[in-house]
Amino acid sequence: MDNNEMKFCQSCGMPLTDDLRGTNADGSKSDDYCVYCYKDGAFTGNFTMEEMVEFCSMYVEEYNKNTGENLTCCEYKEVLRRFYPTLKRWKLPQNEIPHADHPMKASFIDEVNALGIDGLHIDNLYVLQGSYINQPYCINGNTVKLLDDNATYWCNQVRKSDDRCFGVACNESYILVSEYGINGSDPVIILLKHR
């Protein structure tokens, strides 16, 4: 294969650049999967192909920006439904897809739920890049971002009853719980805990 040929994650279909390659159990870079789908030798989520379509369709604006297209979310889902069956993970029969969970995910979920924050309970976490979730907080009159835009975090968002959301971001060192409004407006830190 031509070394200049574009590679794609064989799970979610995103371009597989060197900085976004997932990691195998021995710490080496994966040739097939991105860091969002595959970390430390395990898939980060138990997705069916249709669930992966639903999840990735949230990033239609990013797709449009990178391709110059102007697809709606529904149109993008159809693109993904045609593309995904060509990828390694989804070529397998449904009952043979390796639904492995990353070993840290269950630990993070338990730790977040044990915090006892009223209205916050999670059943799942997703790997996202810091730049997607790095909110600017106002602390002592200064605007501060707490996450690394280039790092990956285990994340989830939980809608509250008052139309605000909890945001959860975890890594090996910290758990951050924040609260914010529509499109991340008015973010407030609820808890930053060293693990």
N, C-alpha and C positions, 0 to 999 in steps of 0.2 A: 504494500500500500504506500502511496505517496505520503511522505512525512508532512507535507503541507495540507493534506486533506483534513477537513474539519471533522473532529470526533464529537460524538454526542453521548451524554449519559444514557446508558442502556436501561434506565429505569424511568427517569422523568423527561429525557430528551433535550435537556439544556446543553449548550456547547460545553465540551469537557476540556477546558483550558487547564494548564498545569497547576495554577493556583486554586482551582476548584475541584481537583481530583480527590475522591474519597481515600480512606486508608484501609489497608488490609490489617489482619490481626497482628502481623509482625511489624506494623508501623510503616511498611512500604506503601507507595501510592498505587491506587487501583487503576487499572487500564480501562475499566468498564463503567465505573459509577462515580458520581459526584459526591462531594462531602455532605450534601443535604440528604442524599439517599443512603449513603454507605459510610460508616465510620467505625474504625477499629475492627473490621472484619464482619460487621453485621449490618443488615438493613435497619434504617432508623425508624421505619414505620411499617405496620401491617396493612398495606393498601391492596385493594383489588385494582384492576386497571381503571375501572370507572371511578373509583374513589380518587385515584391519582389524577384523572382528568378533572374532576371537580376541584381538587386542591390546586392544581397548577393553573386552572382557568382564572384564578384570582389575580394572576400576573399578566393578564392580557395587555394592560397598558405598557408594561415593560417589553412585551413581545412587539407591540405596535411601534414603540420607540426604536427598537433595534432593527426592525424590518422595513419601516416606512409604510406599513399597512395600517388600516383603520378598522380592524375587526371588532365586532361586538363580542361579548363574553360567550354567547351561544355559538357564534361562528367559530370562535377560537376552540371551543370544545369539540366541534366537528373536525377541525384540523388535527387536534390531539387524538381523537378516536381513530382517525385514519393512519396517523404516524405511529402510535404506540404499538400496534401489533407487529411492527418491523423491528422492535427493540428486543434485546436478549431476554430481559426479565419477563416480558409479556408473551413471548413465543411459546413458553411452556404451558401445558394444560393448567387450568386454574388450580386444580388440587395438587399440583406439583411445584407451584411457585414457593420459593423458600421464604416464608413469613417469619424471619428472625427479627427479634427486637434487640436493640443495643443494650448491653448490660447496665449502663448507667441510667437509662430512661426510667425504669421502675423505681430506682433509688431516688431520682429527682422528684418524681411524682409523689412518692411517700413523704419526702421532706417538705414539699410545698403544702400538701394537705395537712401535715402535722403542725403547720404554723398557726392554725386555728383562726385565720382571718375570716370574719363573717362574710358569707356570700361567695367565698372563693373555694371551689373544689374542681380539680382537674382529673381527667381520665387518660389524657394523652398529651404528648409534647411533640413538637416538630422542630427540625433543625433549620434555622434561618441565619442569614448573614447579618452582622451587627448593623450595617448600613440601612437595612430595612426596618429596624426596630429602635434605633438609637434616638431617643427623645431628648430634646433640650429642656432641662429642669432649671427653675430659678431657685438658687440657693444663696442666701445672704445677699441678695441683689445682683448676683452674678449668674450668667447663663452657663450651665455645665452639662456636658454629655458624659455619661458614666460607662458606656460600652465602647468597645473597639470596633470601628466600622468594618475592618477586614477580618475579624474573628467570627466564628460560628457559635451559636447559642441554642440551647434547647428551650423552646418557647411555646406559649399558648396565649390566647385571648379569651376572656370570659365576660360576657355581657352581664351587667348588673341590672337591677330592676328600674333604676333611674336613668336609663339610656347612656350611662357611662360604662366603661369597660375596665376590667383588671387586665394588666399585661404582666406576663411572667417570663423572665429570662434567667436561665441557669447556665453555669459552666462549672468546671472543676473547682473553682475558688469561691464563687459567690452565687447567691440567689437574690434577684431583684424583682420586687413586686411593685408595680406602679398602677395608677388609675388615671384615666384620661377620657375625654369626650370624643365626639365624632371626628374621624380622620386624625386622631392623636392630639386634639386640641386640649389646652390647659392640663398638661401632665403634672402629676404629683407623685412623689415617692412615698409609697406606703411602708416598704421595708427593704433594707439592703443588709443581707446577712452573710457573714463569712462562713464558709463551710469547713 
